[in-house]
Amino acid sequence: MNYDIIIQAGQSNAEGYGFGPVEKEYEVNDKILHMNALKSVVSHEPYITITYEDKPFEIIPADYRENENGKIGDFSLSFSSRFVEEGMLDEDRKLLIIRAGVGSTGFVRGNWGKCAQLGLKMLEMIDYALSLGEDCRLVAFLWHQGETDAARGCIPEVYRMQIENMVNLVRSRYNAYDLPFIAGDFVHHWKNMNLKICEPIISKLNEALDNLGNSAFVKTDGLLSNNQKIGNKDVIHFCRQSLHELGERYFEAYKDIIKA
């Protein structure tokens, strides 16, 4: 089987921590798959320890994760649904979403970067995905991250350099120099409470996107936090409905890139 491959990476809002109702539930189908690296995560300030199980990676029909609080949002689901609905997936192919995001991770904590654990694991997952068929190809790199780096004092210019290094490495390693790269803004509920630390990181993220080309920044105005939706005091994560809408916005940005 040949796959169109989407990389979904970053921290908790990429991994998905949104709860509450959605206007349109995702419908599981055999065209869209998730690829997961099974892991355990332990946070022990100021560090986070991630232990991965041995390959092979898990490949399953894409769907919401669930816990005791119910279904958990995932913006790759609405993005991928639009990708299929709008005829971008050939009949003889499937869409494979590499789920490389891990909550609470950042460049400043040493998780992401060219030689850091999550950066290397992401490359390992991409290598494996591309090996599944003779004509597998990367089609999009979706990134949502930066809250940890803002909160822990990452130097904004260093953040810009790290983003650019990461994307350039992926593009050059896989000879995918035009690979669309899309990143998004923070939850405004949290961002507006922390403008002093957030605005410099977001500014440098936008600078990186301009430098990289074939990239887009997704605005998140109007997208609610978990607390705004269900009152659980979580102000940093998009609620499930907002993650659905975020995926739609990422897809619109993707269309703009490939049409340019």
GITA-V671426 format. One record per residue. N is the residue number from 1. RES is the residue in three letters. SS is DSSP state (H for helix, E for strand, - for the rest). Layout:
BEGIN
n: {N | N}
res: {RES | RES}
ss: {SS | SS}
END
This chain:
BEGIN
n: {1 | 2 | 3 | 4 | 5 | 6 | 7 | 8 | 9 | 10 | 11 | 12 | 13 | 14 | 15 | 16 | 17 | 18 | 19 | 20 | 21 | 22 | 23 | 24 | 25 | 26 | 27 | 28 | 29 | 30 | 31 | 32 | 33 | 34 | 35 | 36 | 37 | 38 | 39 | 40 | 41 | 42 | 43 | 44 | 45 | 46 | 47 | 48 | 49 | 50 | 51 | 52 | 53 | 54 | 55 | 56 | 57 | 58 | 59 | 60 | 61 | 62 | 63 | 64 | 65 | 66 | 67 | 68 | 69 | 70 | 71 | 72 | 73 | 74 | 75 | 76 | 77 | 78 | 79 | 80 | 81 | 82 | 83 | 84 | 85 | 86 | 87 | 88 | 89 | 90 | 91 | 92 | 93 | 94 | 95 | 96 | 97 | 98 | 99 | 100 | 101 | 102 | 103 | 104 | 105 | 106 | 107 | 108 | 109 | 110 | 111 | 112 | 113 | 114 | 115 | 116 | 117 | 118 | 119 | 120 | 121 | 122 | 123 | 124 | 125 | 126 | 127 | 128 | 129 | 130 | 131 | 132 | 133 | 134 | 135 | 136 | 137 | 138 | 139 | 140 | 141 | 142 | 143 | 144 | 145 | 146 | 147 | 148 | 149 | 150 | 151 | 152 | 153 | 154 | 155 | 156 | 157 | 158 | 159 | 160 | 161 | 162 | 163 | 164 | 165 | 166 | 167 | 168 | 169 | 170 | 171 | 172 | 173 | 174 | 175 | 176 | 177 | 178 | 179 | 180 | 181 | 182 | 183 | 184 | 185 | 186 | 187 | 188 | 189 | 190 | 191 | 192 | 193 | 194 | 195 | 196 | 197 | 198 | 199 | 200 | 201 | 202 | 203 | 204 | 205 | 206 | 207 | 208 | 209 | 210 | 211 | 212 | 213 | 214 | 215 | 216 | 217 | 218 | 219 | 220 | 221 | 222 | 223 | 224 | 225 | 226 | 227 | 228 | 229 | 230 | 231 | 232 | 233 | 234 | 235 | 236 | 237 | 238 | 239 | 240 | 241 | 242 | 243 | 244 | 245 | 246 | 247 | 248 | 249 | 250 | 251 | 252 | 253 | 254 | 255 | 256 | 257 | 258 | 259 | 260}
res: {MET | ASN | TYR | ASP | ILE | ILE | ILE | GLN | ALA | GLY | GLN | SER | ASN | ALA | GLU | GLY | TYR | GLY | PHE | GLY | PRO | VAL | GLU | LYS | GLU | TYR | GLU | VAL | ASN | ASP | LYS | ILE | LEU | HIS | MET | ASN | ALA | LEU | LYS | SER | VAL | VAL | SER | HIS | GLU | PRO | TYR | ILE | THR | ILE | THR | TYR | GLU | ASP | LYS | PRO | PHE | GLU | ILE | ILE | PRO | ALA | ASP | TYR | ARG | GLU | ASN | GLU | ASN | GLY | LYS | ILE | GLY | ASP | PHE | SER | LEU | SER | PHE | SER | SER | ARG | PHE | VAL | GLU | GLU | GLY | MET | LEU | ASP | GLU | ASP | ARG | LYS | LEU | LEU | ILE | ILE | ARG | ALA | GLY | VAL | GLY | SER | THR | GLY | PHE | VAL | ARG | GLY | ASN | TRP | GLY | LYS | CYS | ALA | GLN | LEU | GLY | LEU | LYS | MET | LEU | GLU | MET | ILE | ASP | TYR | ALA | LEU | SER | LEU | GLY | GLU | ASP | CYS | ARG | LEU | VAL | ALA | PHE | LEU | TRP | HIS | GLN | GLY | GLU | THR | ASP | ALA | ALA | ARG | GLY | CYS | ILE | PRO | GLU | VAL | TYR | ARG | MET | GLN | ILE | GLU | ASN | MET | VAL | ASN | LEU | VAL | ARG | SER | ARG | TYR | ASN | ALA | TYR | ASP | LEU | PRO | PHE | ILE | ALA | GLY | ASP | PHE | VAL | HIS | HIS | TRP | LYS | ASN | MET | ASN | LEU | LYS | ILE | CYS | GLU | PRO | ILE | ILE | SER | LYS | LEU | ASN | GLU | ALA | LEU | ASP | ASN | LEU | GLY | ASN | SER | ALA | PHE | VAL | LYS | THR | ASP | GLY | LEU | LEU | SER | ASN | ASN | GLN | LYS | ILE | GLY | ASN | LYS | ASP | VAL | ILE | HIS | PHE | CYS | ARG | GLN | SER | LEU | HIS | GLU | LEU | GLY | GLU | ARG | TYR | PHE | GLU | ALA | TYR | LYS | ASP | ILE | ILE | LYS | ALA}
ss: {- | E | E | E | E | E | E | E | E | E | - | H | H | H | H | - | - | - | - | - | - | - | - | - | - | - | - | - | - | - | - | E | E | E | E | E | - | - | E | E | E | E | E | E | - | - | E | E | E | E | E | E | - | - | - | - | - | E | E | E | E | - | - | - | E | E | E | - | - | E | E | E | - | - | H | H | H | H | H | H | H | H | H | H | H | - | - | - | - | - | - | - | E | E | E | E | E | E | E | - | - | - | - | - | - | - | - | - | - | - | - | - | - | - | - | - | H | H | H | H | H | H | H | H | H | H | H | H | H | H | - | - | - | - | - | - | E | E | E | E | E | E | E | E | - | - | H | H | H | H | H | - | - | - | - | H | H | H | H | H | H | H | H | H | H | H | H | H | H | H | H | H | H | - | - | - | - | - | - | - | E | E | E | E | - | - | - | H | H | H | H | - | - | - | H | H | H | H | H | H | H | H | H | H | H | H | H | H | H | H | H | H | - | - | E | E | E | E | - | - | - | - | - | - | E | H | H | H | H | H | - | - | - | - | - | - | - | E | - | H | H | H | H | H | H | H | H | H | H | H | H | H | H | H | H | H | H | H | H | -}
END
